[in-house]
Amino acid sequence: MAADRLSTIFAALADPTRRAILARLAEGDATVTELAEPFSISLPAISRHLKVLERAGLISRSRTAQWRSSALTAGPLQEATTWMERYRQFWDANFERLDAHLRHIQQAQAPSAEDQQQDQQQQ
């Protein structure tokens, strides 16, 4: 079921509003009203975003008296990062091969010291 969990996490992260909410929660717990401040959407819309984040396990919500606050839960982000890490290693290896190839081409095209000396003598 790990793939299903990852699908849920990535689906939650696909929306820029939800990513912005997570970025805000990385600074500390916040209420729905506080989370809604930078957005031009309704409180019910923010609440729907929070439900998606909560279902993905990216946030936890608590109630104290009349206040309902949300907090970042980093575990699922670590799962997504671990999954993506394999692909980062793949791209790093490809970029290293590309760099080596480009260096080889540049060295082949660069005039040798002997060629430069001959050019200077001809001038």
Buried (B, 14 or more C-beta within 10 A) or exposed (E): EEEEBBEBBBEBBEEEBBBBBBEBBEEEBBBBEBBBEEBEEEEEEBBBBBEBBBEBBBBBBEEEEEEBBBEBBEEBBEBBEEBEEEEEEEEEEEEEEEEEEEEEEEEEEEEEEEEEEEEEEEE
